[in-house]
């Protein structure tokens, strides 16, 4: 898994949301090729512990 942390995503109203992106990796640790499903978890609370919401969707 490849994690990009604190990527700022701009919204239409100009607000930027800090986002962590988790992507599958291939056997060499590079970005896996292909299309993959997305799970979007958005919270108004601390995003530093994704286990809180990952457990809810796993």
Z-matrix of the N, CA and C atoms (Angstrom, degrees):
N
C 1 1.430
C 2 1.529 1 108.32
N 3 1.309 2 115.00 1 138.42
C 4 1.459 3 122.02 2 176.92
C 5 1.524 4 107.59 3 -111.35
N 6 1.325 5 116.45 4 129.34
C 7 1.461 6 121.15 5 -178.18
C 8 1.525 7 109.43 6 -116.30
N 9 1.318 8 115.91 7 126.83
C 10 1.471 9 122.45 8 172.02
C 11 1.523 10 105.88 9 -109.30
N 12 1.328 11 117.00 10 113.92
C 13 1.458 12 120.78 11 -175.07
C 14 1.523 13 112.08 12 -99.04
N 15 1.317 14 114.11 13 148.67
C 16 1.464 15 122.93 14 174.37
C 17 1.527 16 113.82 15 56.85
N 18 1.334 17 115.92 16 40.51
C 19 1.464 18 121.61 17 173.68
C 20 1.526 19 106.79 18 -77.41
N 21 1.312 20 117.29 19 125.40
C 22 1.464 21 121.13 20 -177.46
C 23 1.533 22 109.39 21 -87.84
N 24 1.327 23 116.38 22 117.39
C 25 1.456 24 123.05 23 -177.66
C 26 1.531 25 108.52 24 -104.18
N 27 1.348 26 117.94 25 118.39
C 28 1.466 27 119.80 26 -178.81
C 29 1.532 28 111.76 27 -77.95
N 30 1.329 29 115.32 28 136.86
C 31 1.452 30 122.14 29 174.77
C 32 1.530 31 108.89 30 -97.56
N 33 1.332 32 116.63 31 166.11
C 34 1.471 33 120.63 32 -178.34
C 35 1.523 34 113.45 33 -58.94
N 36 1.325 35 116.52 34 -30.77
C 37 1.469 36 119.25 35 -177.84
C 38 1.528 37 112.96 36 -86.76
N 39 1.337 38 116.71 37 5.34
C 40 1.454 39 121.05 38 177.73
C 41 1.521 40 114.67 39 95.40
N 42 1.327 41 117.12 40 -12.73
C 43 1.461 42 120.56 41 176.89
C 44 1.521 43 108.71 42 -68.00
N 45 1.327 44 116.60 43 142.19
C 46 1.468 45 121.01 44 177.45
C 47 1.525 46 108.21 45 -114.08
N 48 1.336 47 116.60 46 127.72
C 49 1.455 48 121.99 47 -178.08
C 50 1.522 49 109.61 48 -104.47
N 51 1.331 50 115.98 49 129.26
C 52 1.459 51 121.34 50 177.72
C 53 1.525 52 108.52 51 -74.63
N 54 1.327 53 116.51 52 127.73
C 55 1.457 54 122.22 53 -171.22
C 56 1.519 55 110.70 54 -134.45
N 57 1.328 56 116.64 55 139.31
C 58 1.460 57 121.81 56 171.10
C 59 1.520 58 107.46 57 -103.48
N 60 1.330 59 116.95 58 130.99
C 61 1.462 60 122.04 59 -177.41
C 62 1.524 61 108.48 60 -114.02
N 63 1.329 62 116.36 61 124.25
C 64 1.463 63 123.27 62 179.15
C 65 1.521 64 107.68 63 -108.69
N 66 1.334 65 116.98 64 122.32
C 67 1.470 66 121.33 65 -178.11
C 68 1.522 67 109.64 66 -125.40
N 69 1.331 68 116.67 67 148.30
C 70 1.460 69 119.03 68 176.82
C 71 1.527 70 110.97 69 -69.10
N 72 1.316 71 115.45 70 147.53
C 73 1.464 72 121.58 71 177.19
C 74 1.524 73 109.18 72 -114.17
N 75 1.329 74 115.68 73 153.41
C 76 1.464 75 119.55 74 174.55
C 77 1.530 76 109.06 75 -82.40
N 78 1.315 77 116.98 76 -175.64
C 79 1.463 78 121.21 77 -176.49
C 80 1.526 79 113.20 78 -66.42
N 81 1.328 80 117.23 79 -13.36
C 82 1.465 81 121.54 80 179.54
C 83 1.531 82 112.17 81 -100.68
N 84 1.326 83 117.47 82 0.57
C 85 1.455 84 121.37 83 179.66
C 86 1.515 85 114.31 84 87.13
N 87 1.345 86 116.57 85 8.37
C 88 1.465 87 121.36 86 177.52
C 89 1.526 88 109.55 87 -92.53
N 90 1.338 89 116.31 88 165.69
C 91 1.465 90 120.07 89 176.57
C 92 1.525 91 109.36 90 -57.05
N 93 1.330 92 117.11 91 128.14
C 94 1.458 93 121.66 92 176.66
C 95 1.524 94 109.11 93 -69.33
N 96 1.318 95 116.32 94 141.00
C 97 1.462 96 121.69 95 179.54
C 98 1.524 97 109.64 96 -84.54
N 99 1.310 98 116.93 97 148.24
C 100 1.458 99 121.10 98 176.32
C 101 1.511 100 112.17 99 118.93
N 102 1.323 101 114.68 100 -176.92
C 103 1.458 102 121.57 101 178.50
C 104 1.519 103 108.69 102 -104.45
N 105 1.324 104 115.79 103 142.06
C 106 1.455 105 120.84 104 -176.88
C 107 1.520 106 109.30 105 -136.64
N 108 1.345 107 117.47 106 150.28
C 109 1.459 108 119.72 107 176.95
C 110 1.525 109 110.45 108 -66.09
N 111 1.316 110 116.04 109 159.26
C 112 1.464 111 122.27 110 -178.52
C 113 1.520 112 109.30 111 -121.20
N 114 1.320 113 115.89 112 138.15
C 115 1.460 114 121.76 113 169.47
C 116 1.519 115 105.64 114 -116.82
N 117 1.315 116 116.58 115 120.00
C 118 1.458 117 121.06 116 179.89
C 119 1.519 118 108.51 117 -104.43
N 120 1.316 119 115.53 118 118.05
C 121 1.459 120 120.98 119 175.97
C 122 1.512 121 108.69 120 -113.59
N 123 1.303 122 117.34 121 118.63
C 124 1.470 123 121.15 122 -178.24
C 125 1.518 124 107.26 123 -121.03
N 126 1.314 125 116.86 124 131.33
C 127 1.452 126 121.65 125 -179.68
C 128 1.521 127 110.14 126 -139.22
N 129 1.302 128 115.87 127 151.29
C 130 1.464 129 120.28 128 174.92
C 131 1.524 130 110.64 129 -90.22
N 132 1.335 131 115.96 130 2.41
C 133 1.457 132 121.43 131 -178.90
C 134 1.519 133 110.41 132 -104.70
N 135 1.315 134 116.42 133 -178.77
C 136 1.461 135 124.19 134 -179.14
C 137 1.528 136 111.42 135 -56.56
N 138 1.338 137 117.25 136 122.80
C 139 1.464 138 121.55 137 -179.03
C 140 1.524 139 112.41 138 -91.30
N 141 1.343 140 117.42 139 5.33
C 142 1.462 141 120.38 140 -174.77
C 143 1.522 142 113.25 141 -71.34
N 144 1.335 143 118.46 142 -12.56
C 145 1.459 144 121.18 143 178.98
C 146 1.526 145 109.63 144 -123.73
N 147 1.357 146 117.45 145 82.84
C 148 1.465 147 119.87 146 -176.80
C 149 1.522 148 113.85 147 -65.86
N 150 1.340 149 118.23 148 -16.12
C 151 1.463 150 120.83 149 -179.51
C 152 1.520 151 110.54 150 -58.97
N 153 1.312 152 117.18 151 -31.08
C 154 1.465 153 121.07 152 -179.21
C 155 1.517 154 110.76 153 -56.72
N 156 1.333 155 118.40 154 -45.79
C 157 1.463 156 119.28 155 -178.63
C 158 1.515 157 112.96 156 -98.27
N 159 1.327 158 118.91 157 -21.91
C 160 1.470 159 120.11 158 177.20
C 161 1.522 160 109.83 159 -65.20
N 162 1.338 161 117.72 160 -40.83
C 163 1.461 162 120.65 161 178.04
C 164 1.523 163 111.38 162 -59.01
N 165 1.316 164 117.26 163 -31.79
C 166 1.462 165 121.04 164 -178.32
C 167 1.524 166 112.43 165 -70.84
N 168 1.332 167 118.27 166 -27.30
C 169 1.464 168 120.65 167 -177.46
C 170 1.524 169 113.13 168 -106.97
N 171 1.312 170 117.76 169 -6.98
C 172 1.477 171 121.33 170 -177.28
C 173 1.512 172 111.70 171 -78.10
